[in-house]
């Protein structure tokens, strides 16, 4: 169980690093800034956002962000994010054993102002898709 505790500590450190405005949630702009360091293609990151942001709130809370981290790890291992794979990674017996992903912090943006934040929408829109399409 020591590795699970280490994962939680690292996941928490990643959350604090991604939460640039310290409001306790990760916005689409903050997620773009953080997850671009994963080296994954933009369409895969948009897919991860869609799976992790189940509430379609446009923000990730801590638990949702941890789920996104697990899915990044799965995608970095060259596995396709099928619904079955996502379910196993987030809710299966091995979910707590998935390590934190590799993030290249030199590739992340220090401030979310480098990418325009999407305007509030009447309908839920994936902000990662909007931000990645303009960059």
TORVEX-662883 format. One record per atom (N, C-alpha, C): x, y, z; residue in one letter; atom name; residue number from 1. Coordinates in steps of 0.2 Angstrom, whole numbers, plus 5000, padded with zeros to 4 digits. Last residue first. Layout:
# TORVEX-662883
px, py, pz, resn, name, resi
X, Y, Z, a, CA, NUM
...
This chain:
# TORVEX-662883
px, py, pz, resn, name, resi
4976, 5135, 4847, x, N, 135
4983, 5135, 4848, x, CA, 135
4987, 5132, 4843, x, C, 135
4963, 5133, 4845, x, N, 134
4965, 5140, 4843, x, CA, 134
4973, 5140, 4844, x, C, 134
4960, 5120, 4849, x, N, 133
4959, 5122, 4842, x, CA, 133
4962, 5128, 4840, x, C, 133
4963, 5120, 4862, x, N, 132
4968, 5116, 4858, x, CA, 132
4966, 5118, 4851, x, C, 132
4952, 5127, 4867, x, N, 131
4958, 5129, 4868, x, CA, 131
4963, 5126, 4863, x, C, 131
4941, 5118, 4863, x, N, 130
4941, 5125, 4861, x, CA, 130
4948, 5128, 4861, x, C, 130
4944, 5106, 4870, x, N, 129
4944, 5106, 4863, x, CA, 129
4944, 5114, 4860, x, C, 129
4944, 5111, 4883, x, N, 128
4950, 5109, 4880, x, CA, 128
4950, 5109, 4873, x, C, 128
4931, 5114, 4886, x, N, 127
4935, 5119, 4885, x, CA, 127
4942, 5117, 4882, x, C, 127
4917, 5107, 4879, x, N, 126
4923, 5105, 4881, x, CA, 126
4928, 5110, 4880, x, C, 126
4902, 5114, 4885, x, N, 125
4907, 5114, 4879, x, CA, 125
4913, 5111, 4882, x, C, 125
4885, 5115, 4889, x, N, 124
4892, 5112, 4891, x, CA, 124
4896, 5111, 4885, x, C, 124
4878, 5130, 4884, x, N, 123
4878, 5123, 4884, x, CA, 123
4885, 5121, 4886, x, C, 123
4881, 5143, 4886, x, N, 122
4875, 5141, 4888, x, CA, 122
4874, 5134, 4889, x, C, 122
4898, 5147, 4891, x, N, 121
4893, 5145, 4886, x, CA, 121
4886, 5143, 4889, x, C, 121
4910, 5160, 4894, x, N, 120
4905, 5155, 4896, x, CA, 120
4900, 5154, 4891, x, C, 120
4924, 5158, 4882, x, N, 119
4918, 5162, 4885, x, CA, 119
4913, 5158, 4888, x, C, 119
4939, 5151, 4886, x, N, 118
4933, 5151, 4882, x, CA, 118
4928, 5155, 4886, x, C, 118
4955, 5160, 4887, x, N, 117
4949, 5156, 4891, x, CA, 117
4943, 5156, 4887, x, C, 117
4969, 5158, 4877, x, N, 116
4963, 5162, 4879, x, CA, 116
4958, 5157, 4882, x, C, 116
4984, 5155, 4884, x, N, 115
4979, 5153, 4880, x, CA, 115
4973, 5156, 4882, x, C, 115
4991, 5163, 4893, x, N, 114
4994, 5162, 4887, x, CA, 114
4989, 5159, 4882, x, C, 114
4985, 5163, 4905, x, N, 113
4984, 5168, 4901, x, CA, 113
4987, 5167, 4894, x, C, 113
4989, 5153, 4914, x, N, 112
4984, 5151, 4909, x, CA, 112
4982, 5157, 4904, x, C, 112
5007, 5151, 4916, x, N, 111
5001, 5155, 4917, x, CA, 111
4995, 5153, 4912, x, C, 111
5017, 5142, 4912, x, N, 110
5017, 5145, 4919, x, CA, 110
5010, 5148, 4920, x, C, 110
5014, 5127, 4903, x, N, 109
5014, 5135, 4903, x, CA, 109
5013, 5137, 4910, x, C, 109
5025, 5114, 4901, x, N, 108
5019, 5117, 4903, x, CA, 108
5019, 5124, 4903, x, C, 108
5037, 5109, 4898, x, N, 107
5033, 5110, 4892, x, CA, 107
5026, 5113, 4894, x, C, 107
5043, 5107, 4910, x, N, 106
5046, 5112, 4905, x, CA, 106
5042, 5114, 4899, x, C, 106
5037, 5096, 4915, x, N, 105
5035, 5103, 4917, x, CA, 105
5038, 5108, 4913, x, C, 105
5031, 5083, 4909, x, N, 104
5036, 5087, 4907, x, CA, 104
5035, 5094, 4909, x, C, 104
5024, 5069, 4917, x, N, 103
5023, 5076, 4915, x, CA, 103
5029, 5080, 4914, x, C, 103
5019, 5053, 4918, x, N, 102
5025, 5057, 4917, x, CA, 102
5023, 5064, 4914, x, C, 102
5005, 5050, 4930, x, N, 101
5008, 5050, 4923, x, CA, 101
5015, 5054, 4923, x, C, 101
5005, 5039, 4944, x, N, 100
5005, 5046, 4941, x, CA, 100
5008, 5046, 4934, x, C, 100
4999, 5022, 4942, x, N, 99
5004, 5027, 4945, x, CA, 99
5003, 5034, 4941, x, C, 99
4986, 5013, 4949, x, N, 98
4989, 5016, 4943, x, CA, 98
4993, 5022, 4945, x, C, 98
4981, 5007, 4960, x, N, 97
4988, 5005, 4958, x, CA, 97
4990, 5009, 4952, x, C, 97
4967, 5010, 4960, x, N, 96
4972, 5013, 4965, x, CA, 96
4979, 5012, 4964, x, C, 96
4963, 5001, 4950, x, N, 95
4962, 5009, 4949, x, CA, 95
4967, 5012, 4954, x, C, 95
4961, 4988, 4950, x, N, 94
4968, 4990, 4949, x, CA, 94
4968, 4998, 4949, x, C, 94
4948, 4985, 4951, x, N, 93
4952, 4984, 4956, x, CA, 93
4959, 4987, 4956, x, C, 93
4940, 5000, 4942, x, N, 92
4942, 4992, 4943, x, CA, 92
4946, 4991, 4949, x, C, 92
4937, 5013, 4940, x, N, 91
4933, 5010, 4945, x, CA, 91
4935, 5002, 4946, x, C, 91
4947, 5018, 4930, x, N, 90
4944, 5022, 4936, x, CA, 90
4940, 5019, 4941, x, C, 90
4950, 5007, 4922, x, N, 89
4956, 5012, 4925, x, CA, 89
4953, 5016, 4931, x, C, 89
4938, 5002, 4919, x, N, 88
4943, 4998, 4922, x, CA, 88
4948, 5002, 4926, x, C, 88
4933, 5013, 4911, x, N, 87
4929, 5010, 4917, x, CA, 87
4934, 5006, 4922, x, C, 87
4942, 5014, 4901, x, N, 86
4941, 5019, 4906, x, CA, 86
4938, 5017, 4912, x, C, 86
4940, 5001, 4895, x, N, 85
4947, 5003, 4898, x, CA, 85
4946, 5008, 4903, x, C, 85
4927, 5003, 4890, x, N, 84
4929, 4997, 4895, x, CA, 84
4936, 4999, 4898, x, C, 84
4928, 5014, 4881, x, N, 83
4924, 5015, 4887, x, CA, 83
4926, 5009, 4893, x, C, 83
4946, 5016, 4877, x, N, 82
4939, 5013, 4876, x, CA, 82
4935, 5014, 4882, x, C, 82
4959, 5023, 4874, x, N, 81
4954, 5024, 4879, x, CA, 81
4947, 5022, 4877, x, C, 81
4972, 5012, 4870, x, N, 80
4966, 5016, 4868, x, CA, 80
4961, 5017, 4874, x, C, 80
4988, 5013, 4877, x, N, 79
4982, 5009, 4877, x, CA, 79
4977, 5014, 4874, x, C, 79
5001, 5019, 4879, x, N, 78
4999, 5017, 4872, x, CA, 78
4992, 5013, 4872, x, C, 78
5004, 5024, 4891, x, N, 77
5006, 5017, 4890, x, CA, 77
5003, 5014, 4883, x, C, 77
4997, 5036, 4890, x, N, 76
5004, 5036, 4889, x, CA, 76
5007, 5029, 4888, x, C, 76
4984, 5032, 4894, x, N, 75
4986, 5034, 4887, x, CA, 75
4993, 5034, 4885, x, C, 75
4986, 5029, 4907, x, N, 74
4984, 5024, 4903, x, CA, 74
4986, 5026, 4896, x, C, 74
4990, 5042, 4912, x, N, 73
4995, 5036, 4912, x, CA, 73
4993, 5031, 4908, x, C, 73
4978, 5049, 4909, x, N, 72
4984, 5051, 4905, x, CA, 72
4989, 5045, 4906, x, C, 72
4970, 5042, 4918, x, N, 71
4968, 5041, 4911, x, CA, 71
4974, 5043, 4907, x, C, 71
4975, 5047, 4930, x, N, 70
4975, 5040, 4928, x, CA, 70
4974, 5039, 4921, x, C, 70
4972, 5061, 4928, x, N, 69
4979, 5059, 4929, x, CA, 69
4979, 5051, 4927, x, C, 69
4958, 5060, 4928, x, N, 68
4961, 5062, 4922, x, CA, 68
4969, 5060, 4922, x, C, 68
4956, 5057, 4942, x, N, 67
4954, 5052, 4936, x, CA, 67
4957, 5054, 4930, x, C, 67
4961, 5068, 4948, x, N, 66
4965, 5062, 4949, x, CA, 66
4963, 5057, 4944, x, C, 66
4951, 5077, 4944, x, N, 65
4958, 5078, 4941, x, CA, 65
4962, 5072, 4942, x, C, 65
4940, 5072, 4951, x, N, 64
4940, 5071, 4943, x, CA, 64
4947, 5072, 4940, x, C, 64
4945, 5074, 4964, x, N, 63
4944, 5068, 4962, x, CA, 63
4943, 5067, 4954, x, C, 63
4946, 5089, 4963, x, N, 62
4951, 5085, 4965, x, CA, 62
4950, 5078, 4962, x, C, 62
4936, 5095, 4949, x, N, 61
4938, 5095, 4956, x, CA, 61
4944, 5090, 4957, x, C, 61
4937, 5103, 4934, x, N, 60
4939, 5097, 4937, x, CA, 60
4940, 5098, 4945, x, C, 60
4925, 5112, 4924, x, N, 59
4930, 5112, 4929, x, CA, 59
4931, 5105, 4932, x, C, 59
4914, 5111, 4917, x, N, 58
4919, 5115, 4914, x, CA, 58
4925, 5115, 4919, x, C, 58
4904, 5102, 4921, x, N, 57
4905, 5108, 4924, x, CA, 57
4910, 5113, 4921, x, C, 57
4901, 5089, 4918, x, N, 56
4901, 5094, 4912, x, CA, 56
4901, 5101, 4915, x, C, 56
4903, 5078, 4926, x, N, 55
4898, 5083, 4928, x, CA, 55
4897, 5088, 4923, x, C, 55
4914, 5072, 4921, x, N, 54
4908, 5069, 4920, x, CA, 54
4902, 5074, 4922, x, C, 54
4928, 5075, 4916, x, N, 53
4923, 5080, 4918, x, CA, 53
4916, 5077, 4917, x, C, 53
4934, 5063, 4911, x, N, 52
4935, 5065, 4918, x, CA, 52
4930, 5070, 4921, x, C, 52
4930, 5062, 4898, x, N, 51
4929, 5056, 4903, x, CA, 51
4929, 5059, 4910, x, C, 51
4934, 5074, 4893, x, N, 50
4927, 5072, 4892, x, CA, 50
4925, 5066, 4897, x, C, 50
4948, 5074, 4895, x, N, 49
4944, 5079, 4898, x, CA, 49
4936, 5077, 4898, x, C, 49
4951, 5063, 4886, x, N, 48
4952, 5062, 4893, x, CA, 48
4948, 5067, 4897, x, C, 48
4948, 5069, 4874, x, N, 47
4945, 5063, 4876, x, CA, 47
4945, 5062, 4884, x, C, 47
4958, 5079, 4874, x, N, 46
4951, 5081, 4874, x, CA, 46
4947, 5075, 4876, x, C, 46
4969, 5071, 4874, x, N, 45
4968, 5075, 4880, x, CA, 45
4961, 5077, 4880, x, C, 45
4968, 5066, 4861, x, N, 44
4968, 5061, 4866, x, CA, 44
4966, 5065, 4873, x, C, 44
4969, 5078, 4853, x, N, 43
4963, 5074, 4853, x, CA, 43
4962, 5069, 4859, x, C, 43
4983, 5081, 4856, x, N, 42
4977, 5085, 4858, x, CA, 42
4971, 5082, 4858, x, C, 42
4993, 5068, 4861, x, N, 41
4990, 5072, 4856, x, CA, 41
4984, 5076, 4859, x, C, 41
5004, 5069, 4875, x, N, 40
4999, 5066, 4872, x, CA, 40
4996, 5071, 4867, x, C, 40
5014, 5075, 4884, x, N, 39
5016, 5073, 4877, x, CA, 39
5011, 5070, 4873, x, C, 39
5011, 5081, 4895, x, N, 38
5010, 5074, 4895, x, CA, 38
5013, 5071, 4889, x, C, 38
5010, 5095, 4895, x, N, 37
5017, 5092, 4897, x, CA, 37
5017, 5084, 4897, x, C, 37
4997, 5098, 4893, x, N, 36
5001, 5098, 4887, x, CA, 36
5008, 5095, 4889, x, C, 36
4992, 5098, 4906, x, N, 35
4992, 5092, 4903, x, CA, 35
4996, 5092, 4896, x, C, 35
4993, 5112, 4910, x, N, 34
4996, 5106, 4914, x, CA, 34
4997, 5100, 4909, x, C, 34
4986, 5120, 4901, x, N, 33
4992, 5121, 4903, x, CA, 33
4996, 5116, 4906, x, C, 33
4973, 5113, 4901, x, N, 32
4977, 5113, 4895, x, CA, 32
4985, 5115, 4897, x, C, 32
4970, 5115, 4914, x, N, 31
4971, 5108, 4912, x, CA, 31
4975, 5108, 4906, x, C, 31
4968, 5129, 4914, x, N, 30
4973, 5126, 4918, x, CA, 30
4975, 5119, 4916, x, C, 30
4957, 5130, 4905, x, N, 29
4964, 5133, 4903, x, CA, 29
4969, 5130, 4907, x, C, 29
4947, 5123, 4912, x, N, 28
4950, 5121, 4906, x, CA, 28
4956, 5123, 4904, x, C, 28
4952, 5123, 4930, x, N, 27
4948, 5125, 4924, x, CA, 27
4951, 5122, 4917, x, C, 27
4951, 5114, 4944, x, N, 26
4956, 5115, 4938, x, CA, 26
4951, 5117, 4932, x, C, 26
4950, 5120, 4961, x, N, 25
4947, 5117, 4955, x, CA, 25
4952, 5118, 4949, x, C, 25
4955, 5129, 4970, x, N, 24
4953, 5122, 4972, x, CA, 24
4949, 5118, 4967, x, C, 24
4960, 5141, 4967, x, N, 23
4953, 5141, 4968, x, CA, 23
4950, 5134, 4970, x, C, 23
4973, 5144, 4962, x, N, 22
4972, 5142, 4969, x, CA, 22
4965, 5142, 4971, x, C, 22
4977, 5147, 4949, x, N, 21
4973, 5152, 4953, x, CA, 21
4971, 5150, 4960, x, C, 21
4982, 5134, 4945, x, N, 20
4986, 5140, 4945, x, CA, 20
4983, 5146, 4949, x, C, 20
4983, 5119, 4948, x, N, 19
4978, 5124, 4951, x, CA, 19
4981, 5131, 4951, x, C, 19
4994, 5111, 4945, x, N, 18
4989, 5113, 4940, x, CA, 18
4984, 5119, 4942, x, C, 18
5000, 5110, 4958, x, N, 17
5004, 5113, 4952, x, CA, 17
4999, 5115, 4947, x, C, 17
4990, 5103, 4965, x, N, 16
4992, 5110, 4967, x, CA, 16
4996, 5113, 4962, x, C, 16
4990, 5091, 4957, x, N, 15
4984, 5095, 4958, x, CA, 15
4986, 5103, 4960, x, C, 15
5003, 5086, 4960, x, N, 14
5001, 5088, 4953, x, CA, 14
4995, 5093, 4953, x, C, 14
5001, 5083, 4973, x, N, 13
5006, 5088, 4971, x, CA, 13
5005, 5091, 4964, x, C, 13
4991, 5073, 4972, x, N, 12
4990, 5080, 4976, x, CA, 12
4995, 5085, 4974, x, C, 12
4999, 5064, 4966, x, N, 11
4993, 5066, 4963, x, CA, 11
4991, 5073, 4966, x, C, 11
5008, 5061, 4976, x, N, 10
5010, 5064, 4969, x, CA, 10
5004, 5067, 4965, x, C, 10
5000, 5056, 4986, x, N, 9
5004, 5062, 4987, x, CA, 9
5006, 5065, 4980, x, C, 9
4995, 5045, 4979, x, N, 8
4990, 5050, 4982, x, CA, 8
4994, 5057, 4983, x, C, 8
5007, 5038, 4977, x, N, 7
5002, 5040, 4971, x, CA, 7
4998, 5046, 4973, x, C, 7
5010, 5034, 4990, x, N, 6
5015, 5039, 4986, x, CA, 6
5011, 5042, 4980, x, C, 6
5000, 5026, 4993, x, N, 5
5000, 5032, 4997, x, CA, 5
5005, 5037, 4993, x, C, 5
5002, 5016, 4984, x, N, 4
4996, 5019, 4983, x, CA, 4
4996, 5026, 4987, x, C, 4
5015, 5011, 4989, x, N, 3
5014, 5014, 4982, x, CA, 3
5008, 5018, 4981, x, C, 3
5011, 5006, 5001, x, N, 2
5015, 5012, 5001, x, CA, 2
5015, 5015, 4994, x, C, 2
5004, 4994, 5000, x, N, 1
5000, 5000, 5000, x, CA, 1
5004, 5006, 5000, x, C, 1
